[in-house]
Amino acid sequence: MQLPLQITARGIELEAPADALIRKYAGKLDRYYNHIMTVRVLIEVPQRRMGEPIAYHVRYDITVPGGEVVVSKHTDPELHTAIQRAFEAAKRRLQDYARRQRGDVKERASTRA
């Protein structure tokens, strides 16, 4: 990563174990695509009605040369599970992006005549 990791929490106070987990996972993203410029992680708890359980939303915005890889909100009632699932999705998206950059993925043939 060229720029430091940005972690934003909305609606919750992010505790040290969750912060450490996010930093650990963000550090691993370089294994899957080594040209990452920035990583922004947003964790939020949306407003809820009385009696509804808390759901944590996690979003990764990863800036890479030529674009951005976005992993939209992964929701789970457990914060650590939501962080882990969002990281797994970000890892898959980065791997797909790297394959397209290398040309390993074939382009669809044009159907227009």
Jmol script that loads the backbone (N, CA, C; Angstrom):
load data "model"
ATOM      1  N   MET A   1       0.838  -1.174   0.000  1.00  0.00           N
ATOM      2  CA  MET A   1       0.000   0.000   0.000  1.00  0.00           C
ATOM      3  C   MET A   1       0.879   1.231   0.000  1.00  0.00           C
ATOM      4  N   GLN A   2       0.531   2.184  -0.823  1.00  0.00           N
ATOM      5  CA  GLN A   2       1.324   3.398  -0.915  1.00  0.00           C
ATOM      6  C   GLN A   2       0.914   4.430   0.130  1.00  0.00           C
ATOM      7  N   LEU A   3      -0.373   4.550   0.399  1.00  0.00           N
ATOM      8  CA  LEU A   3      -0.869   5.482   1.413  1.00  0.00           C
ATOM      9  C   LEU A   3      -1.387   4.699   2.605  1.00  0.00           C
ATOM     10  N   PRO A   4      -1.449   5.315   3.778  1.00  0.00           N
ATOM     11  CA  PRO A   4      -1.891   4.573   4.953  1.00  0.00           C
ATOM     12  C   PRO A   4      -3.363   4.166   4.874  1.00  0.00           C
ATOM     13  N   LEU A   5      -3.684   3.144   5.619  1.00  0.00           N
ATOM     14  CA  LEU A   5      -5.037   2.616   5.726  1.00  0.00           C
ATOM     15  C   LEU A   5      -5.935   3.635   6.425  1.00  0.00           C
ATOM     16  N   GLN A   6      -7.153   3.805   5.907  1.00  0.00           N
ATOM     17  CA  GLN A   6      -8.131   4.699   6.531  1.00  0.00           C
ATOM     18  C   GLN A   6      -9.279   3.855   7.052  1.00  0.00           C
ATOM     19  N   ILE A   7      -9.556   3.951   8.346  1.00  0.00           N
ATOM     20  CA  ILE A   7     -10.653   3.214   8.964  1.00  0.00           C
ATOM     21  C   ILE A   7     -11.637   4.226   9.522  1.00  0.00           C
ATOM     22  N   THR A   8     -12.896   4.085   9.125  1.00  0.00           N
ATOM     23  CA  THR A   8     -13.947   4.982   9.592  1.00  0.00           C
ATOM     24  C   THR A   8     -15.038   4.154  10.250  1.00  0.00           C
ATOM     25  N   ALA A   9     -15.502   4.595  11.406  1.00  0.00           N
ATOM     26  CA  ALA A   9     -16.587   3.919  12.105  1.00  0.00           C
ATOM     27  C   ALA A   9     -17.738   4.904  12.285  1.00  0.00           C
ATOM     28  N   ARG A  10     -18.924   4.482  11.899  1.00  0.00           N
ATOM     29  CA  ARG A  10     -20.119   5.318  12.052  1.00  0.00           C
ATOM     30  C   ARG A  10     -21.128   4.584  12.920  1.00  0.00           C
ATOM     31  N   GLY A  11     -21.572   5.249  13.957  1.00  0.00           N
ATOM     32  CA  GLY A  11     -22.604   4.688  14.817  1.00  0.00           C
ATOM     33  C   GLY A  11     -22.079   3.739  15.878  1.00  0.00           C
ATOM     34  N   ILE A  12     -20.774   3.491  15.893  1.00  0.00           N
ATOM     35  CA  ILE A  12     -20.186   2.625  16.918  1.00  0.00           C
ATOM     36  C   ILE A  12     -18.811   3.174  17.302  1.00  0.00           C
ATOM     37  N   GLU A  13     -18.350   2.767  18.446  1.00  0.00           N
ATOM     38  CA  GLU A  13     -16.990   3.047  18.878  1.00  0.00           C
ATOM     39  C   GLU A  13     -16.181   1.795  18.570  1.00  0.00           C
ATOM     40  N   LEU A  14     -15.200   1.923  17.699  1.00  0.00           N
ATOM     41  CA  LEU A  14     -14.414   0.775  17.262  1.00  0.00           C
ATOM     42  C   LEU A  14     -13.414   0.406  18.358  1.00  0.00           C
ATOM     43  N   GLU A  15     -13.495  -0.836  18.815  1.00  0.00           N
ATOM     44  CA  GLU A  15     -12.606  -1.300  19.883  1.00  0.00           C
ATOM     45  C   GLU A  15     -11.280  -1.777  19.301  1.00  0.00           C
ATOM     46  N   ALA A  16     -10.290  -1.897  20.155  1.00  0.00           N
ATOM     47  CA  ALA A  16      -8.933  -2.258  19.727  1.00  0.00           C
ATOM     48  C   ALA A  16      -8.853  -3.609  19.012  1.00  0.00           C
ATOM     49  N   PRO A  17      -9.540  -4.675  19.486  1.00  0.00           N
ATOM     50  CA  PRO A  17      -9.437  -5.950  18.763  1.00  0.00           C
ATOM     51  C   PRO A  17      -9.994  -5.874  17.334  1.00  0.00           C
ATOM     52  N   ALA A  18     -11.085  -5.153  17.142  1.00  0.00           N
ATOM     53  CA  ALA A  18     -11.657  -5.002  15.803  1.00  0.00           C
ATOM     54  C   ALA A  18     -10.731  -4.169  14.921  1.00  0.00           C
ATOM     55  N   ASP A  19     -10.153  -3.120  15.469  1.00  0.00           N
ATOM     56  CA  ASP A  19      -9.203  -2.288  14.723  1.00  0.00           C
ATOM     57  C   ASP A  19      -7.990  -3.115  14.306  1.00  0.00           C
ATOM     58  N   ALA A  20      -7.482  -3.928  15.216  1.00  0.00           N
ATOM     59  CA  ALA A  20      -6.322  -4.771  14.912  1.00  0.00           C
ATOM     60  C   ALA A  20      -6.652  -5.798  13.832  1.00  0.00           C
ATOM     61  N   LEU A  21      -7.852  -6.354  13.871  1.00  0.00           N
ATOM     62  CA  LEU A  21      -8.276  -7.327  12.870  1.00  0.00           C
ATOM     63  C   LEU A  21      -8.358  -6.686  11.485  1.00  0.00           C
ATOM     64  N   ILE A  22      -8.908  -5.481  11.411  1.00  0.00           N
ATOM     65  CA  ILE A  22      -8.998  -4.765  10.135  1.00  0.00           C
ATOM     66  C   ILE A  22      -7.605  -4.488   9.595  1.00  0.00           C
ATOM     67  N   ARG A  23      -6.709  -4.034  10.438  1.00  0.00           N
ATOM     68  CA  ARG A  23      -5.335  -3.743  10.002  1.00  0.00           C
ATOM     69  C   ARG A  23      -4.617  -5.010   9.530  1.00  0.00           C
ATOM     70  N   LYS A  24      -4.845  -6.110  10.224  1.00  0.00           N
ATOM     71  CA  LYS A  24      -4.238  -7.380   9.837  1.00  0.00           C
ATOM     72  C   LYS A  24      -4.715  -7.802   8.448  1.00  0.00           C
ATOM     73  N   TYR A  25      -6.035  -7.751   8.233  1.00  0.00           N
ATOM     74  CA  TYR A  25      -6.591  -8.146   6.936  1.00  0.00           C
ATOM     75  C   TYR A  25      -6.165  -7.191   5.825  1.00  0.00           C
ATOM     76  N   ALA A  26      -6.146  -5.900   6.098  1.00  0.00           N
ATOM     77  CA  ALA A  26      -5.746  -4.923   5.077  1.00  0.00           C
ATOM     78  C   ALA A  26      -4.291  -5.135   4.671  1.00  0.00           C
ATOM     79  N   GLY A  27      -3.455  -5.524   5.614  1.00  0.00           N
ATOM     80  CA  GLY A  27      -2.067  -5.811   5.296  1.00  0.00           C
ATOM     81  C   GLY A  27      -1.908  -7.020   4.396  1.00  0.00           C
ATOM     82  N   LYS A  28      -2.840  -7.951   4.486  1.00  0.00           N
ATOM     83  CA  LYS A  28      -2.785  -9.149   3.653  1.00  0.00           C
ATOM     84  C   LYS A  28      -3.237  -8.893   2.218  1.00  0.00           C
ATOM     85  N   LEU A  29      -3.942  -7.797   1.967  1.00  0.00           N
ATOM     86  CA  LEU A  29      -4.451  -7.537   0.616  1.00  0.00           C
ATOM     87  C   LEU A  29      -3.335  -7.378  -0.405  1.00  0.00           C
ATOM     88  N   ASP A  30      -2.147  -6.930   0.040  1.00  0.00           N
ATOM     89  CA  ASP A  30      -1.010  -6.783  -0.879  1.00  0.00           C
ATOM     90  C   ASP A  30      -0.564  -8.116  -1.476  1.00  0.00           C
ATOM     91  N   ARG A  31      -0.892  -9.210  -0.835  1.00  0.00           N
ATOM     92  CA  ARG A  31      -0.543 -10.527  -1.372  1.00  0.00           C
ATOM     93  C   ARG A  31      -1.300 -10.828  -2.666  1.00  0.00           C
ATOM     94  N   TYR A  32      -2.497 -10.273  -2.796  1.00  0.00           N
ATOM     95  CA  TYR A  32      -3.365 -10.617  -3.907  1.00  0.00           C
ATOM     96  C   TYR A  32      -3.247  -9.638  -5.076  1.00  0.00           C
ATOM     97  N   TYR A  33      -2.811  -8.432  -4.790  1.00  0.00           N
ATOM     98  CA  TYR A  33      -2.550  -7.444  -5.837  1.00  0.00           C
ATOM     99  C   TYR A  33      -1.582  -6.435  -5.247  1.00  0.00           C
ATOM    100  N   ASN A  34      -0.362  -6.380  -5.772  1.00  0.00           N
ATOM    101  CA  ASN A  34       0.679  -5.589  -5.112  1.00  0.00           C
ATOM    102  C   ASN A  34       0.764  -4.135  -5.558  1.00  0.00           C
ATOM    103  N   HIS A  35      -0.188  -3.647  -6.344  1.00  0.00           N
ATOM    104  CA  HIS A  35      -0.179  -2.252  -6.772  1.00  0.00           C
ATOM    105  C   HIS A  35      -1.282  -1.432  -6.095  1.00  0.00           C
ATOM    106  N   ILE A  36      -1.695  -1.829  -4.922  1.00  0.00           N
ATOM    107  CA  ILE A  36      -2.750  -1.119  -4.195  1.00  0.00           C
ATOM    108  C   ILE A  36      -2.232   0.246  -3.767  1.00  0.00           C
ATOM    109  N   MET A  37      -3.044   1.281  -4.029  1.00  0.00           N
ATOM    110  CA  MET A  37      -2.642   2.635  -3.659  1.00  0.00           C
ATOM    111  C   MET A  37      -3.205   3.016  -2.291  1.00  0.00           C
ATOM    112  N   THR A  38      -4.493   2.813  -2.069  1.00  0.00           N
ATOM    113  CA  THR A  38      -5.095   3.103  -0.765  1.00  0.00           C
ATOM    114  C   THR A  38      -6.170   2.073  -0.454  1.00  0.00           C
ATOM    115  N   VAL A  39      -6.429   1.911   0.829  1.00  0.00           N
ATOM    116  CA  VAL A  39      -7.530   1.075   1.297  1.00  0.00           C
ATOM    117  C   VAL A  39      -8.311   1.887   2.322  1.00  0.00           C
ATOM    118  N   ARG A  40      -9.609   2.000   2.079  1.00  0.00           N
ATOM    119  CA  ARG A  40     -10.498   2.661   3.030  1.00  0.00           C
ATOM    120  C   ARG A  40     -11.527   1.643   3.497  1.00  0.00           C
ATOM    121  N   VAL A  41     -11.700   1.542   4.811  1.00  0.00           N
ATOM    122  CA  VAL A  41     -12.650   0.605   5.391  1.00  0.00           C
ATOM    123  C   VAL A  41     -13.675   1.403   6.178  1.00  0.00           C
ATOM    124  N   LEU A  42     -14.943   1.150   5.899  1.00  0.00           N
ATOM    125  CA  LEU A  42     -16.038   1.807   6.609  1.00  0.00           C
ATOM    126  C   LEU A  42     -16.830   0.753   7.362  1.00  0.00           C
ATOM    127  N   ILE A  43     -17.003   0.973   8.646  1.00  0.00           N
ATOM    128  CA  ILE A  43     -17.834   0.097   9.468  1.00  0.00           C
ATOM    129  C   ILE A  43     -18.935   0.956  10.042  1.00  0.00           C
ATOM    130  N   GLU A  44     -20.166   0.509   9.843  1.00  0.00           N
ATOM    131  CA  GLU A  44     -21.282   1.305  10.354  1.00  0.00           C
ATOM    132  C   GLU A  44     -22.384   0.416  10.894  1.00  0.00           C
ATOM    133  N   VAL A  45     -23.143   0.997  11.800  1.00  0.00           N
ATOM    134  CA  VAL A  45     -24.355   0.377  12.311  1.00  0.00           C
ATOM    135  C   VAL A  45     -25.490   1.309  11.900  1.00  0.00           C
ATOM    136  N   PRO A  46     -26.306   0.876  10.942  1.00  0.00           N
ATOM    137  CA  PRO A  46     -27.388   1.761  10.499  1.00  0.00           C
ATOM    138  C   PRO A  46     -28.451   1.925  11.578  1.00  0.00           C
ATOM    139  N   GLN A  47     -29.251   2.952  11.409  1.00  0.00           N
ATOM    140  CA  GLN A  47     -30.335   3.160  12.355  1.00  0.00           C
ATOM    141  C   GLN A  47     -31.279   1.966  12.291  1.00  0.00           C
ATOM    142  N   ARG A  48     -31.839   1.634  13.430  1.00  0.00           N
ATOM    143  CA  ARG A  48     -32.727   0.487  13.477  1.00  0.00           C
ATOM    144  C   ARG A  48     -33.942   0.812  14.319  1.00  0.00           C
ATOM    145  N   ARG A  49     -34.972   0.042  14.103  1.00  0.00           N
ATOM    146  CA  ARG A  49     -36.194   0.221  14.887  1.00  0.00           C
ATOM    147  C   ARG A  49     -36.037  -0.456  16.241  1.00  0.00           C
ATOM    148  N   MET A  50     -36.884  -0.086  17.148  1.00  0.00           N
ATOM    149  CA  MET A  50     -36.841  -0.648  18.488  1.00  0.00           C
ATOM    150  C   MET A  50     -37.029  -2.160  18.418  1.00  0.00           C
ATOM    151  N   GLY A  51     -36.141  -2.889  19.032  1.00  0.00           N
ATOM    152  CA  GLY A  51     -36.248  -4.343  19.081  1.00  0.00           C
ATOM    153  C   GLY A  51     -35.505  -5.074  17.973  1.00  0.00           C
ATOM    154  N   GLU A  52     -35.074  -4.362  16.928  1.00  0.00           N
ATOM    155  CA  GLU A  52     -34.315  -5.006  15.860  1.00  0.00           C
ATOM    156  C   GLU A  52     -32.888  -5.268  16.345  1.00  0.00           C
ATOM    157  N   PRO A  53     -32.319  -6.383  15.936  1.00  0.00           N
ATOM    158  CA  PRO A  53     -30.933  -6.650  16.348  1.00  0.00           C
ATOM    159  C   PRO A  53     -29.949  -5.736  15.625  1.00  0.00           C
ATOM    160  N   ILE A  54     -28.799  -5.551  16.237  1.00  0.00           N
ATOM    161  CA  ILE A  54     -27.747  -4.740  15.624  1.00  0.00           C
ATOM    162  C   ILE A  54     -27.157  -5.511  14.453  1.00  0.00           C
ATOM    163  N   ALA A  55     -26.925  -4.818  13.358  1.00  0.00           N
ATOM    164  CA  ALA A  55     -26.268  -5.414  12.199  1.00  0.00           C
ATOM    165  C   ALA A  55     -25.112  -4.494  11.814  1.00  0.00           C
ATOM    166  N   TYR A  56     -23.945  -5.070  11.644  1.00  0.00           N
ATOM    167  CA  TYR A  56     -22.755  -4.312  11.268  1.00  0.00           C
ATOM    168  C   TYR A  56     -22.571  -4.386   9.759  1.00  0.00           C
ATOM    169  N   HIS A  57     -22.352  -3.229   9.131  1.00  0.00           N
ATOM    170  CA  HIS A  57     -22.069  -3.150   7.700  1.00  0.00           C
ATOM    171  C   HIS A  57     -20.593  -2.818   7.534  1.00  0.00           C
ATOM    172  N   VAL A  58     -19.913  -3.554   6.651  1.00  0.00           N
ATOM    173  CA  VAL A  58     -18.499  -3.311   6.381  1.00  0.00           C
ATOM    174  C   VAL A  58     -18.325  -3.093   4.892  1.00  0.00           C
ATOM    175  N   ARG A  59     -17.574  -2.064   4.542  1.00  0.00           N
ATOM    176  CA  ARG A  59     -17.331  -1.724   3.140  1.00  0.00           C
ATOM    177  C   ARG A  59     -15.842  -1.464   2.940  1.00  0.00           C
ATOM    178  N   TYR A  60     -15.283  -2.039   1.885  1.00  0.00           N
ATOM    179  CA  TYR A  60     -13.893  -1.806   1.496  1.00  0.00           C
ATOM    180  C   TYR A  60     -13.890  -1.003   0.204  1.00  0.00           C
ATOM    181  N   ASP A  61     -13.138   0.081   0.170  1.00  0.00           N
ATOM    182  CA  ASP A  61     -12.871   0.845  -1.050  1.00  0.00           C
ATOM    183  C   ASP A  61     -11.368   0.767  -1.270  1.00  0.00           C
ATOM    184  N   ILE A  62     -10.975   0.086  -2.330  1.00  0.00           N
ATOM    185  CA  ILE A  62      -9.560  -0.141  -2.606  1.00  0.00           C
ATOM    186  C   ILE A  62      -9.208   0.569  -3.906  1.00  0.00           C
ATOM    187  N   THR A  63      -8.310   1.537  -3.830  1.00  0.00           N
ATOM    188  CA  THR A  63      -7.890   2.279  -5.014  1.00  0.00           C
ATOM    189  C   THR A  63      -6.682   1.577  -5.627  1.00  0.00           C
ATOM    190  N   VAL A  64      -6.824   1.262  -6.911  1.00  0.00           N
ATOM    191  CA  VAL A  64      -5.765   0.606  -7.672  1.00  0.00           C
ATOM    192  C   VAL A  64      -5.504   1.438  -8.918  1.00  0.00           C
ATOM    193  N   PRO A  65      -4.346   1.266  -9.573  1.00  0.00           N
ATOM    194  CA  PRO A  65      -4.087   2.029 -10.791  1.00  0.00           C
ATOM    195  C   PRO A  65      -5.177   1.744 -11.837  1.00  0.00           C
ATOM    196  N   GLY A  66      -5.765   2.797 -12.327  1.00  0.00           N
ATOM    197  CA  GLY A  66      -6.791   2.649 -13.356  1.00  0.00           C
ATOM    198  C   GLY A  66      -8.189   2.415 -12.835  1.00  0.00           C
ATOM    199  N   GLY A  67      -8.409   2.481 -11.545  1.00  0.00           N
ATOM    200  CA  GLY A  67      -9.768   2.272 -11.061  1.00  0.00           C
ATOM    201  C   GLY A  67      -9.858   2.081  -9.568  1.00  0.00           C
ATOM    202  N   GLU A  68     -10.991   1.518  -9.187  1.00  0.00           N
ATOM    203  CA  GLU A  68     -11.265   1.295  -7.779  1.00  0.00           C
ATOM    204  C   GLU A  68     -12.018  -0.019  -7.645  1.00  0.00           C
ATOM    205  N   VAL A  69     -11.646  -0.804  -6.656  1.00  0.00           N
ATOM    206  CA  VAL A  69     -12.329  -2.049  -6.342  1.00  0.00           C
ATOM    207  C   VAL A  69     -13.152  -1.778  -5.093  1.00  0.00           C
ATOM    208  N   VAL A  70     -14.468  -1.956  -5.228  1.00  0.00           N
ATOM    209  CA  VAL A  70     -15.360  -1.660  -4.116  1.00  0.00           C
ATOM    210  C   VAL A  70     -16.063  -2.936  -3.688  1.00  0.00           C
ATOM    211  N   VAL A  71     -15.988  -3.220  -2.411  1.00  0.00           N
ATOM    212  CA  VAL A  71     -16.739  -4.323  -1.832  1.00  0.00           C
ATOM    213  C   VAL A  71     -17.805  -3.669  -0.981  1.00  0.00           C
ATOM    214  N   SER A  72     -19.032  -3.726  -1.484  1.00  0.00           N
ATOM    215  CA  SER A  72     -20.092  -3.029  -0.779  1.00  0.00           C
ATOM    216  C   SER A  72     -20.458  -3.763   0.499  1.00  0.00           C
ATOM    217  N   LYS A  73     -21.418  -3.258   1.156  1.00  0.00           N
ATOM    218  CA  LYS A  73     -21.714  -3.623   2.527  1.00  0.00           C
ATOM    219  C   LYS A  73     -21.958  -5.119   2.736  1.00  0.00           C
ATOM    220  N   HIS A  74     -21.179  -5.691   3.629  1.00  0.00           N
ATOM    221  CA  HIS A  74     -21.400  -7.052   4.091  1.00  0.00           C
ATOM    222  C   HIS A  74     -21.965  -6.941   5.491  1.00  0.00           C
ATOM    223  N   THR A  75     -23.123  -7.520   5.702  1.00  0.00           N
ATOM    224  CA  THR A  75     -23.850  -7.354   6.949  1.00  0.00           C
ATOM    225  C   THR A  75     -23.822  -8.634   7.769  1.00  0.00           C
ATOM    226  N   ASP A  76     -23.633  -8.461   9.065  1.00  0.00           N
ATOM    227  CA  ASP A  76     -23.672  -9.590   9.980  1.00  0.00           C
ATOM    228  C   ASP A  76     -23.913  -9.052  11.388  1.00  0.00           C
ATOM    229  N   PRO A  77     -24.595  -9.829  12.233  1.00  0.00           N
ATOM    230  CA  PRO A  77     -24.788  -9.368  13.617  1.00  0.00           C
ATOM    231  C   PRO A  77     -23.503  -9.404  14.450  1.00  0.00           C
ATOM    232  N   GLU A  78     -22.498 -10.148  14.011  1.00  0.00           N
ATOM    233  CA  GLU A  78     -21.207 -10.190  14.697  1.00  0.00           C
ATOM    234  C   GLU A  78     -20.208  -9.329  13.929  1.00  0.00           C
ATOM    235  N   LEU A  79     -19.561  -8.409  14.603  1.00  0.00           N
ATOM    236  CA  LEU A  79     -18.621  -7.491  13.957  1.00  0.00           C
ATOM    237  C   LEU A  79     -17.447  -8.232  13.331  1.00  0.00           C
ATOM    238  N   HIS A  80     -16.868  -9.177  14.048  1.00  0.00           N
ATOM    239  CA  HIS A  80     -15.705  -9.896  13.526  1.00  0.00           C
ATOM    240  C   HIS A  80     -16.067 -10.707  12.282  1.00  0.00           C
ATOM    241  N   THR A  81     -17.247 -11.296  12.260  1.00  0.00           N
ATOM    242  CA  THR A  81     -17.688 -12.062  11.091  1.00  0.00           C
ATOM    243  C   THR A  81     -17.913 -11.146   9.905  1.00  0.00           C
ATOM    244  N   ALA A  82     -18.494  -9.978  10.131  1.00  0.00           N
ATOM    245  CA  ALA A  82     -18.714  -9.021   9.042  1.00  0.00           C
ATOM    246  C   ALA A  82     -17.383  -8.553   8.466  1.00  0.00           C
ATOM    247  N   ILE A  83     -16.405  -8.299   9.320  1.00  0.00           N
ATOM    248  CA  ILE A  83     -15.075  -7.875   8.861  1.00  0.00           C
ATOM    249  C   ILE A  83     -14.429  -8.987   8.043  1.00  0.00           C
ATOM    250  N   GLN A  84     -14.520 -10.214   8.526  1.00  0.00           N
ATOM    251  CA  GLN A  84     -13.906 -11.340   7.838  1.00  0.00           C
ATOM    252  C   GLN A  84     -14.556 -11.584   6.480  1.00  0.00           C
ATOM    253  N   ARG A  85     -15.883 -11.551   6.406  1.00  0.00           N
ATOM    254  CA  ARG A  85     -16.574 -11.775   5.130  1.00  0.00           C
ATOM    255  C   ARG A  85     -16.278 -10.674   4.121  1.00  0.00           C
ATOM    256  N   ALA A  86     -16.199  -9.447   4.587  1.00  0.00           N
ATOM    257  CA  ALA A  86     -15.868  -8.342   3.679  1.00  0.00           C
ATOM    258  C   ALA A  86     -14.446  -8.494   3.156  1.00  0.00           C
ATOM    259  N   PHE A  87     -13.512  -8.926   4.018  1.00  0.00           N
ATOM    260  CA  PHE A  87     -12.142  -9.152   3.571  1.00  0.00           C
ATOM    261  C   PHE A  87     -12.085 -10.258   2.522  1.00  0.00           C
ATOM    262  N   GLU A  88     -12.801 -11.353   2.748  1.00  0.00           N
ATOM    263  CA  GLU A  88     -12.808 -12.453   1.782  1.00  0.00           C
ATOM    264  C   GLU A  88     -13.347 -11.983   0.430  1.00  0.00           C
ATOM    265  N   ALA A  89     -14.384 -11.175   0.452  1.00  0.00           N
ATOM    266  CA  ALA A  89     -14.931 -10.635  -0.806  1.00  0.00           C
ATOM    267  C   ALA A  89     -13.935  -9.693  -1.472  1.00  0.00           C
ATOM    268  N   ALA A  90     -13.252  -8.860  -0.673  1.00  0.00           N
ATOM    269  CA  ALA A  90     -12.249  -7.942  -1.226  1.00  0.00           C
ATOM    270  C   ALA A  90     -11.098  -8.732  -1.843  1.00  0.00           C
ATOM    271  N   LYS A  91     -10.698  -9.799  -1.194  1.00  0.00           N
ATOM    272  CA  LYS A  91      -9.624 -10.652  -1.711  1.00  0.00           C
ATOM    273  C   LYS A  91     -10.026 -11.232  -3.074  1.00  0.00           C
ATOM    274  N   ARG A  92     -11.239 -11.751  -3.180  1.00  0.00           N
ATOM    275  CA  ARG A  92     -11.698 -12.321  -4.453  1.00  0.00           C
ATOM    276  C   ARG A  92     -11.768 -11.263  -5.543  1.00  0.00           C
ATOM    277  N   ARG A  93     -12.263 -10.082  -5.197  1.00  0.00           N
ATOM    278  CA  ARG A  93     -12.354  -9.009  -6.201  1.00  0.00           C
ATOM    279  C   ARG A  93     -10.975  -8.557  -6.669  1.00  0.00           C
ATOM    280  N   LEU A  94     -10.030  -8.467  -5.752  1.00  0.00           N
ATOM    281  CA  LEU A  94      -8.662  -8.089  -6.134  1.00  0.00           C
ATOM    282  C   LEU A  94      -8.024  -9.157  -7.019  1.00  0.00           C
ATOM    283  N   GLN A  95      -8.253 -10.424  -6.703  1.00  0.00           N
ATOM    284  CA  GLN A  95      -7.728 -11.503  -7.538  1.00  0.00           C
ATOM    285  C   GLN A  95      -8.324 -11.431  -8.940  1.00  0.00           C
ATOM    286  N   ASP A  96      -9.629 -11.173  -9.036  1.00  0.00           N
ATOM    287  CA  ASP A  96     -10.273 -11.030 -10.346  1.00  0.00           C
ATOM    288  C   ASP A  96      -9.705  -9.833 -11.105  1.00  0.00           C
ATOM    289  N   TYR A  97      -9.501  -8.734 -10.408  1.00  0.00           N
ATOM    290  CA  TYR A  97      -8.941  -7.536 -11.038  1.00  0.00           C
ATOM    291  C   TYR A  97      -7.536  -7.821 -11.562  1.00  0.00           C
ATOM    292  N   ALA A  98      -6.735  -8.519 -10.764  1.00  0.00           N
ATOM    293  CA  ALA A  98      -5.366  -8.851 -11.178  1.00  0.00           C
ATOM    294  C   ALA A  98      -5.380  -9.760 -12.406  1.00  0.00           C
ATOM    295  N   ARG A  99      -6.298 -10.717 -12.453  1.00  0.00           N
ATOM    296  CA  ARG A  99      -6.399 -11.594 -13.623  1.00  0.00           C
ATOM    297  C   ARG A  99      -6.746 -10.806 -14.878  1.00  0.00           C
ATOM    298  N   ARG A 100      -7.666  -9.861 -14.749  1.00  0.00           N
ATOM    299  CA  ARG A 100      -8.044  -9.039 -15.914  1.00  0.00           C
ATOM    300  C   ARG A 100      -6.874  -8.170 -16.356  1.00  0.00           C
ATOM    301  N   GLN A 101      -6.107  -7.632 -15.411  1.00  0.00           N
ATOM    302  CA  GLN A 101      -4.955  -6.800 -15.746  1.00  0.00           C
ATOM    303  C   GLN A 101      -3.870  -7.603 -16.466  1.00  0.00           C
ATOM    304  N   ARG A 102      -3.691  -8.845 -16.058  1.00  0.00           N
ATOM    305  CA  ARG A 102      -2.683  -9.700 -16.690  1.00  0.00           C
ATOM    306  C   ARG A 102      -3.154 -10.254 -18.026  1.00  0.00           C
ATOM    307  N   GLY A 103      -4.461 -10.199 -18.288  1.00  0.00           N
ATOM    308  CA  GLY A 103      -4.999 -10.741 -19.528  1.00  0.00           C
ATOM    309  C   GLY A 103      -5.323 -12.220 -19.438  1.00  0.00           C
ATOM    310  N   ASP A 104      -5.440 -12.740 -18.229  1.00  0.00           N
ATOM    311  CA  ASP A 104      -5.763 -14.157 -18.049  1.00  0.00           C
ATOM    312  C   ASP A 104      -7.233 -14.461 -18.327  1.00  0.00           C
ATOM    313  N   VAL A 105      -8.071 -13.438 -18.327  1.00  0.00           N
ATOM    314  CA  VAL A 105      -9.503 -13.624 -18.544  1.00  0.00           C
ATOM    315  C   VAL A 105      -9.815 -13.267 -19.984  1.00  0.00           C
ATOM    316  N   LYS A 106     -10.481 -14.170 -20.665  1.00  0.00           N
ATOM    317  CA  LYS A 106     -10.827 -13.913 -22.055  1.00  0.00           C
ATOM    318  C   LYS A 106     -11.982 -12.914 -22.120  1.00  0.00           C
ATOM    319  N   GLU A 107     -11.920 -12.051 -23.107  1.00  0.00           N
ATOM    320  CA  GLU A 107     -12.996 -11.094 -23.330  1.00  0.00           C
ATOM    321  C   GLU A 107     -14.113 -11.773 -24.111  1.00  0.00           C
ATOM    322  N   ARG A 108     -15.324 -11.361 -23.877  1.00  0.00           N
ATOM    323  CA  ARG A 108     -16.451 -11.904 -24.631  1.00  0.00           C
ATOM    324  C   ARG A 108     -16.366 -11.451 -26.077  1.00  0.00           C
ATOM    325  N   ALA A 109     -16.757 -12.341 -26.959  1.00  0.00           N
ATOM    326  CA  ALA A 109     -16.769 -11.995 -28.379  1.00  0.00           C
ATOM    327  C   ALA A 109     -17.963 -11.087 -28.655  1.00  0.00           C
ATOM    328  N   SER A 110     -17.773 -10.152 -29.527  1.00  0.00           N
ATOM    329  CA  SER A 110     -18.837  -9.234 -29.868  1.00  0.00           C
ATOM    330  C   SER A 110     -19.914  -9.968 -30.663  1.00  0.00           C
ATOM    331  N   THR A 111     -21.171  -9.752 -30.328  1.00  0.00           N
ATOM    332  CA  THR A 111     -22.282 -10.430 -31.024  1.00  0.00           C
ATOM    333  C   THR A 111     -22.882  -9.547 -32.094  1.00  0.00           C
ATOM    334  N   ARG A 112     -22.393  -8.331 -32.228  1.00  0.00           N
ATOM    335  CA  ARG A 112     -22.934  -7.433 -33.236  1.00  0.00           C
ATOM    336  C   ARG A 112     -22.373  -7.791 -34.608  1.00  0.00           C
ATOM    337  N   ALA A 113     -23.219  -7.657 -35.598  1.00  0.00           N
ATOM    338  CA  ALA A 113     -22.782  -7.974 -36.964  1.00  0.00           C
ATOM    339  C   ALA A 113     -22.418  -6.741 -37.728  1.00  0.00           C
TER     340      ALA A 113
END
end "model"
wireframe off; spacefill off
backbone 0.3
color backbone group
